[in-house]
Amino acid sequence: MITIDDKLYITKEVNSIVVRYAQTVVLRKLLLEFSFEKNSKNKIITDLLESVNHCNGILDIFVEEEMENIIYPFVKRLDKDETTALHFWVLNNLYLKYFQDSDYNDDDGICIEHSDADFDFKFGRKLAHKLYEPKFTELDNDLIQELKNLLTNFASEFDLSVNDKYTRKHILETIDNYCV
């Protein structure tokens, strides 16, 4: 991020670097914790991964609660840089949602009575405000929901009816694919 006169300027390149960090480092940690038992050296698949896998993308309340029991402590353990990187990741994932929800759009999503530069400035400020005040702007809630979606989608990638060394290898390969 670049600051000039206390204004935050986020270039496309800086955004890309921060999101890449979130994917390659932070999300990898979460996926490994979600997939394998602690201290098992990636050999024992967690019951939670199996439970989410068996739900086929539609989580019951108990599995969702278990998922939150891994996500909330995970996010709480992150340092400020890792949390910020995840916030950028969420902004990128939900950019179109935020754009459509913007106060500057009419029902058709077309800007009314605002120049492109004016709209870009105001929308950019709205996104920056989300980064500065993640609790107040509900960016933290969006983060938790996006992490749930990620883990649910990730778990649905596997056929866990057979659990052998190839299953574990496939999980690790899928983590690599999710974290690029």
Contacts in CASP RR format, 6 or more apart in sequence:
PFRMAT RR
TARGET T0000
AUTHOR 0000-0000-0000
METHOD contacts of the structure
MODEL  1
MITIDDKLYITKEVNSIVVRYAQTVVLRKLLLEFSFEKNSKNKIITDLLE
SVNHCNGILDIFVEEEMENIIYPFVKRLDKDETTALHFWVLNNLYLKYFQ
DSDYNDDDGICIEHSDADFDFKFGRKLAHKLYEPKFTELDNDLIQELKNL
LTNFASEFDLSVNDKYTRKHILETIDNYCV
1 8 0 8 1.000
1 9 0 8 1.000
1 10 0 8 1.000
1 14 0 8 1.000
2 8 0 8 1.000
2 9 0 8 1.000
2 10 0 8 1.000
2 11 0 8 1.000
2 14 0 8 1.000
3 9 0 8 1.000
8 128 0 8 1.000
8 131 0 8 1.000
10 128 0 8 1.000
15 88 0 8 1.000
15 92 0 8 1.000
18 84 0 8 1.000
18 85 0 8 1.000
18 88 0 8 1.000
19 85 0 8 1.000
19 88 0 8 1.000
19 89 0 8 1.000
19 92 0 8 1.000
21 85 0 8 1.000
22 82 0 8 1.000
22 85 0 8 1.000
22 86 0 8 1.000
22 88 0 8 1.000
22 89 0 8 1.000
23 89 0 8 1.000
23 178 0 8 1.000
23 179 0 8 1.000
23 180 0 8 1.000
24 179 0 8 1.000
24 180 0 8 1.000
25 82 0 8 1.000
25 85 0 8 1.000
26 78 0 8 1.000
26 82 0 8 1.000
26 85 0 8 1.000
26 86 0 8 1.000
26 89 0 8 1.000
27 86 0 8 1.000
27 89 0 8 1.000
27 150 0 8 1.000
27 178 0 8 1.000
27 179 0 8 1.000
28 175 0 8 1.000
28 179 0 8 1.000
29 74 0 8 1.000
30 71 0 8 1.000
30 74 0 8 1.000
30 147 0 8 1.000
30 150 0 8 1.000
30 151 0 8 1.000
31 151 0 8 1.000
31 154 0 8 1.000
31 175 0 8 1.000
31 178 0 8 1.000
31 179 0 8 1.000
32 42 0 8 1.000
32 175 0 8 1.000
33 70 0 8 1.000
33 74 0 8 1.000
34 46 0 8 1.000
34 48 0 8 1.000
34 49 0 8 1.000
34 70 0 8 1.000
34 151 0 8 1.000
34 154 0 8 1.000
34 155 0 8 1.000
35 42 0 8 1.000
35 45 0 8 1.000
35 46 0 8 1.000
35 49 0 8 1.000
35 171 0 8 1.000
35 175 0 8 1.000
36 42 0 8 1.000
36 43 0 8 1.000
36 44 0 8 1.000
36 45 0 8 1.000
36 46 0 8 1.000
36 168 0 8 1.000
36 171 0 8 1.000
37 44 0 8 1.000
37 45 0 8 1.000
37 46 0 8 1.000
42 168 0 8 1.000
42 172 0 8 1.000
43 168 0 8 1.000
45 160 0 8 1.000
45 163 0 8 1.000
45 167 0 8 1.000
45 168 0 8 1.000
45 171 0 8 1.000
48 63 0 8 1.000
48 66 0 8 1.000
48 67 0 8 1.000
48 70 0 8 1.000
49 155 0 8 1.000
49 158 0 8 1.000
49 160 0 8 1.000
49 171 0 8 1.000
50 160 0 8 1.000
51 63 0 8 1.000
51 66 0 8 1.000
52 59 0 8 1.000
52 63 0 8 1.000
52 67 0 8 1.000
52 151 0 8 1.000
52 152 0 8 1.000
52 155 0 8 1.000
52 156 0 8 1.000
53 155 0 8 1.000
53 156 0 8 1.000
53 158 0 8 1.000
53 160 0 8 1.000
54 160 0 8 1.000
55 63 0 8 1.000
55 152 0 8 1.000
55 155 0 8 1.000
56 156 0 8 1.000
57 152 0 8 1.000
57 153 0 8 1.000
57 155 0 8 1.000
57 156 0 8 1.000
59 67 0 8 1.000
59 148 0 8 1.000
59 152 0 8 1.000
64 148 0 8 1.000
67 148 0 8 1.000
67 151 0 8 1.000
67 152 0 8 1.000
68 144 0 8 1.000
68 148 0 8 1.000
71 144 0 8 1.000
71 147 0 8 1.000
71 148 0 8 1.000
71 151 0 8 1.000
72 144 0 8 1.000
74 147 0 8 1.000
75 83 0 8 1.000
75 86 0 8 1.000
75 143 0 8 1.000
75 144 0 8 1.000
75 147 0 8 1.000
78 86 0 8 1.000
84 131 0 8 1.000
86 143 0 8 1.000
86 147 0 8 1.000
87 130 0 8 1.000
87 131 0 8 1.000
87 134 0 8 1.000
87 139 0 8 1.000
87 143 0 8 1.000
88 131 0 8 1.000
89 146 0 8 1.000
90 139 0 8 1.000
90 142 0 8 1.000
90 143 0 8 1.000
90 146 0 8 1.000
91 98 0 8 1.000
91 127 0 8 1.000
91 130 0 8 1.000
91 131 0 8 1.000
91 139 0 8 1.000
93 146 0 8 1.000
94 142 0 8 1.000
94 146 0 8 1.000
98 126 0 8 1.000
98 127 0 8 1.000
98 130 0 8 1.000
99 105 0 8 1.000
99 123 0 8 1.000
100 109 0 8 1.000
102 123 0 8 1.000
102 126 0 8 1.000
104 111 0 8 1.000
104 112 0 8 1.000
104 114 0 8 1.000
104 119 0 8 1.000
104 122 0 8 1.000
104 123 0 8 1.000
105 111 0 8 1.000
105 112 0 8 1.000
106 112 0 8 1.000
111 119 0 8 1.000
114 122 0 8 1.000
129 137 0 8 1.000
130 137 0 8 1.000
130 139 0 8 1.000
131 139 0 8 1.000
133 139 0 8 1.000
134 140 0 8 1.000
134 143 0 8 1.000
150 178 0 8 1.000
154 174 0 8 1.000
154 178 0 8 1.000
157 174 0 8 1.000
158 167 0 8 1.000
158 170 0 8 1.000
158 171 0 8 1.000
158 174 0 8 1.000
160 167 0 8 1.000
END
